[in-house]
Amino acid sequence: IACPWGGPAETVRHGETGLHVNPLDSGALAASILRLAGDPGLRAKLAAAGATAAGAYLAPRFVERVERVYDKIFERV
C-alpha cells in the first residue's frame, strides 16, 4: 500500500504491484489493509508482480539502463 505520488507512484502500480491510497484518507487506508488481509490470492499476486518489478532496480540492471542512456547521448554527439 503506497501513496500515489512521487517515487511510490513510479514503482507501485495500482492493482498490479500494490495498492494506492491517498495518505490523507484513513478510511481508504483501512479498507486497503482489510482488502489485503482478506484476500490471500491478491496478496500473492501483488507480491509476485512486485518482486519481478523490483528486479529493474537491482544494481546490475540499473547500471545497464544508465549505460544505455549514456550510449544514446554519445551517439548524438
MDTraj code that builds the backbone (N, CA, C; nanometers):
import mdtraj as md
import numpy as np

residues = "ILE ALA CYS PRO TRP GLY GLY PRO ALA GLU THR VAL ARG HIS GLY GLU THR GLY LEU HIS VAL ASN PRO LEU ASP SER GLY ALA LEU ALA ALA SER ILE LEU ARG LEU ALA GLY ASP PRO GLY LEU ARG ALA LYS LEU ALA ALA ALA GLY ALA THR ALA ALA GLY ALA TYR LEU ALA PRO ARG PHE VAL GLU ARG VAL GLU ARG VAL TYR ASP LYS ILE PHE GLU ARG VAL".split()
xyz = np.array([
    [0.0872, -0.1168, 0.0000],
    [0.0000, 0.0000, 0.0000],
    [0.0906, 0.1213, 0.0000],
    [0.0694, 0.2099, -0.0978],
    [0.1569, 0.3260, -0.1117],
    [0.0765, 0.4481, -0.1533],
    [0.1370, 0.5617, -0.1299],
    [0.0816, 0.6892, -0.1755],
    [0.1059, 0.7005, -0.3257],
    [0.0089, 0.7452, -0.4033],
    [0.0274, 0.7513, -0.5486],
    [0.1034, 0.8736, -0.5988],
    [0.1869, 0.9308, -0.5171],
    [0.2630, 1.0496, -0.5568],
    [0.4119, 1.0224, -0.5405],
    [0.4913, 1.0896, -0.6193],
    [0.6365, 1.0796, -0.6076],
    [0.6893, 0.9437, -0.6457],
    [0.7941, 0.9007, -0.5773],
    [0.8601, 0.7739, -0.6066],
    [0.7681, 0.6534, -0.6043],
    [0.6829, 0.6382, -0.5015],
    [0.5943, 0.5217, -0.4996],
    [0.5018, 0.5131, -0.6212],
    [0.4620, 0.6257, -0.6749],
    [0.3757, 0.6240, -0.7929],
    [0.4468, 0.5618, -0.9122],
    [0.5777, 0.5750, -0.9158],
    [0.6557, 0.5186, -1.0256],
    [0.6830, 0.3705, -1.0066],
    [0.6950, 0.3272, -0.8826],
    [0.7347, 0.1889, -0.8571],
    [0.6194, 0.0971, -0.8202],
    [0.5137, 0.1526, -0.7633],
    [0.3980, 0.0720, -0.7243],
    [0.2835, 0.1044, -0.8195],
    [0.2462, 0.0045, -0.8996],
    [0.1360, 0.0226, -0.9949],
    [0.0084, -0.0315, -0.9309],
    [-0.0905, 0.0565, -0.9175],
    [-0.2153, 0.0218, -0.8502],
    [-0.2805, -0.1015, -0.9127],
    [-0.3075, -0.1998, -0.8295],
    [-0.3733, -0.3206, -0.8746],
    [-0.2810, -0.4208, -0.9415],
    [-0.1570, -0.3807, -0.9676],
    [-0.0612, -0.4713, -1.0322],
    [0.0487, -0.5133, -0.9350],
    [0.1153, -0.4141, -0.8748],
    [0.2240, -0.4441, -0.7812],
    [0.1940, -0.3938, -0.6402],
    [0.0789, -0.3359, -0.6224],
    [0.0393, -0.2847, -0.4922],
    [-0.0910, -0.2084, -0.5036],
    [-0.1225, -0.1363, -0.3986],
    [-0.2437, -0.0553, -0.3971],
    [-0.2068, 0.0885, -0.3620],
    [-0.2710, 0.1823, -0.4265],
    [-0.2506, 0.3237, -0.3958],
    [-0.3635, 0.3735, -0.3064],
    [-0.3284, 0.4554, -0.2106],
    [-0.4279, 0.5245, -0.1282],
    [-0.3800, 0.6665, -0.1020],
    [-0.4744, 0.7549, -0.0901],
    [-0.4446, 0.8927, -0.0528],
    [-0.4016, 0.8909, 0.0939],
    [-0.2844, 0.9440, 0.1269],
    [-0.2375, 0.9378, 0.2656],
    [-0.3248, 1.0174, 0.3627],
    [-0.4089, 1.1037, 0.3107],
    [-0.4967, 1.1825, 0.3969],
    [-0.6318, 1.1138, 0.4188],
    [-0.6496, 0.9959, 0.3606],
    [-0.7772, 0.9240, 0.3693],
    [-0.7585, 0.7964, 0.4507],
    [-0.7766, 0.8093, 0.5819],
    [-0.7555, 0.6941, 0.6698],
    [-0.8555, 0.5826, 0.6413],
    [-0.9740, 0.6176, 0.5957],
    [-1.0730, 0.5161, 0.5611],
    [-1.0282, 0.4310, 0.4439],
    [-0.9696, 0.4960, 0.3430],
    [-0.9186, 0.4221, 0.2266],
    [-0.8010, 0.3337, 0.2661],
    [-0.7161, 0.3825, 0.3551],
    [-0.6039, 0.3022, 0.4026],
    [-0.6557, 0.1791, 0.4767],
    [-0.7519, 0.1999, 0.5664],
    [-0.8099, 0.0878, 0.6413],
    [-0.8750, -0.0126, 0.5465],
    [-0.9469, 0.0362, 0.4462],
    [-1.0131, -0.0523, 0.3506],
    [-0.9104, -0.1339, 0.2718],
    [-0.7995, -0.0712, 0.2341],
    [-0.6954, -0.1426, 0.1608],
    [-0.6289, -0.2488, 0.2481],
    [-0.6051, -0.2162, 0.3728],
    [-0.5468, -0.3131, 0.4658],
    [-0.6403, -0.4322, 0.4821],
    [-0.7691, -0.4056, 0.5025],
    [-0.8660, -0.5135, 0.5189],
    [-0.8800, -0.5952, 0.3913],
    [-0.8748, -0.5278, 0.2777],
    [-0.8840, -0.5988, 0.1495],
    [-0.7684, -0.6983, 0.1353],
    [-0.6471, -0.6524, 0.1637],
    [-0.5314, -0.7416, 0.1543],
    [-0.5352, -0.8511, 0.2609],
    [-0.5785, -0.8162, 0.3793],
    [-0.5855, -0.9149, 0.4875],
    [-0.6830, -1.0271, 0.4526],
    [-0.7889, -0.9942, 0.3810],
    [-0.8909, -1.0924, 0.3498],
    [-0.8756, -1.1623, 0.2163],
    [-0.7721, -1.1292, 0.1411],
    [-0.7581, -1.1865, 0.0070],
    [-0.6165, -1.2375, -0.0163],
    [-0.5890, -1.3621, 0.0266],
    [-0.4538, -1.4155, 0.0094],
    [-0.4118, -1.4251, -0.1366],
    [-0.5058, -1.4462, -0.2268],
    [-0.4726, -1.4530, -0.3692],
    [-0.4217, -1.3201, -0.4204],
    [-0.4870, -1.2117, -0.3782],
    [-0.4438, -1.0775, -0.4192],
    [-0.3065, -1.0472, -0.3606],
    [-0.2866, -1.0833, -0.2335],
    [-0.1553, -1.0608, -0.1718],
    [-0.0466, -1.1328, -0.2499],
    [-0.0717, -1.2564, -0.2856],
    [0.0282, -1.3349, -0.3596],
    [0.0536, -1.2751, -0.4972],
    [-0.0533, -1.2327, -0.5654],
    [-0.0393, -1.1728, -0.6988],
    [0.0438, -1.0451, -0.6926],
    [0.0117, -0.9566, -0.5976],
    [0.0841, -0.8306, -0.5848],
    [0.2294, -0.8552, -0.5445],
    [0.2510, -0.9502, -0.4542],
    [0.3873, -0.9805, -0.4094],
    [0.4721, -1.0333, -0.5241],
    [0.4173, -1.1243, -0.6028],
    [0.4935, -1.1812, -0.7143],
    [0.5258, -1.0747, -0.8187],
    [0.4259, -0.9940, -0.8530],
    [0.4489, -0.8881, -0.9520],
    [0.5461, -0.7839, -0.8982],
    [0.5359, -0.7532, -0.7703],
    [0.6272, -0.6569, -0.7094],
    [0.7704, -0.7067, -0.7086],
    [0.7880, -0.8349, -0.6793],
    [0.9234, -0.8922, -0.6790],
    [0.9838, -0.8874, -0.8183],
    [0.9039, -0.9174, -0.9190],
    [0.9521, -0.9112, -1.0570],
    [0.9879, -0.7679, -1.0947],
    [0.9002, -0.6735, -1.0616],
    [0.9240, -0.5329, -1.0950],
    [1.0468, -0.4787, -1.0219],
    [1.0701, -0.5252, -0.9002],
    [1.1844, -0.4772, -0.8220],
    [1.3171, -0.5144, -0.8872],
    [1.3154, -0.6194, -0.9691],
    [1.4375, -0.6608, -1.0375],
    [1.4961, -0.5510, -1.1242],
    [1.4129, -0.4608, -1.1739],
    [1.4609, -0.3499, -1.2569],
    [1.5473, -0.2530, -1.1778],
    [1.5388, -0.2596, -1.0449],
    [1.6136, -0.1665, -0.9615],
    [1.7375, -0.2295, -0.9000],
    [1.7652, -0.3561, -0.9344],
    [1.8885, -0.4183, -0.8868],
    [2.0066, -0.3500, -0.9542],
    [2.1172, -0.3418, -0.8849],
    [2.2331, -0.2666, -0.9338],
    [2.2748, -0.3036, -1.0760],
    [2.2921, -0.4302, -1.1105],
    [2.3373, -0.4605, -1.2476],
    [2.2396, -0.4114, -1.3551],
    [2.1125, -0.4298, -1.3322],
    [2.0143, -0.3845, -1.4316],
    [2.0082, -0.2331, -1.4373],
    [2.0154, -0.1702, -1.3217],
    [2.0113, -0.0247, -1.3180],
    [2.1315, 0.0331, -1.3907],
    [2.2489, -0.0228, -1.3661],
    [2.3705, 0.0238, -1.4332],
    [2.3569, 0.0051, -1.5843],
    [2.3024, -0.1078, -1.6254],
    [2.2832, -0.1340, -1.7679],
    [2.1915, -0.0286, -1.8311],
    [2.0846, 0.0075, -1.7608],
    [1.9933, 0.1088, -1.8138],
    [2.0615, 0.2452, -1.8233],
    [2.1407, 0.2799, -1.7231],
    [2.2126, 0.4075, -1.7260],
    [2.3143, 0.4082, -1.8395],
    [2.3831, 0.2962, -1.8582],
    [2.4803, 0.2878, -1.9684],
    [2.4124, 0.3078, -2.1037],
    [2.2927, 0.2529, -2.1210],
    [2.2201, 0.2709, -2.2474],
    [2.1872, 0.4177, -2.2715],
    [2.1526, 0.4884, -2.1655],
    [2.1236, 0.6318, -2.1781],
    [2.2490, 0.7052, -2.2230],
    [2.3621, 0.6756, -2.1589],
    [2.4872, 0.7410, -2.1979],
    [2.5271, 0.7047, -2.3406],
    [2.5065, 0.5796, -2.3783],
    [2.5367, 0.5397, -2.5161],
    [2.4565, 0.6225, -2.6156],
    [2.3313, 0.6433, -2.5877],
    [2.2465, 0.7233, -2.6781],
    [2.2943, 0.8680, -2.6834],
    [2.3357, 0.9199, -2.5698],
    [2.3845, 1.0582, -2.5656],
    [2.5111, 1.0706, -2.6500],
    [2.6037, 0.9770, -2.6326],
    [2.7297, 0.9834, -2.7058],
    [2.7110, 0.9586, -2.8551],
    [2.6106, 0.8805, -2.8916],
    [2.5813, 0.8591, -3.0329],
    [2.5399, 0.9892, -3.1010],
    [2.4739, 1.0757, -3.0265],
    [2.4254, 1.2024, -3.0817],
    [2.5337, 1.3082, -3.0915],
    [2.6395, 1.2904, -3.0122],
    [2.7452, 1.3925, -3.0063],
    [2.8407, 1.3752, -3.1210],
])
top = md.Topology()
chain = top.add_chain()
for i, resn in enumerate(residues, 1):
    res = top.add_residue(resn, chain, resSeq=i)
    for name in ("N", "CA", "C"):
        top.add_atom(name, md.element.get_by_symbol(name[0]), res)
traj = md.Trajectory(xyz[None], top)
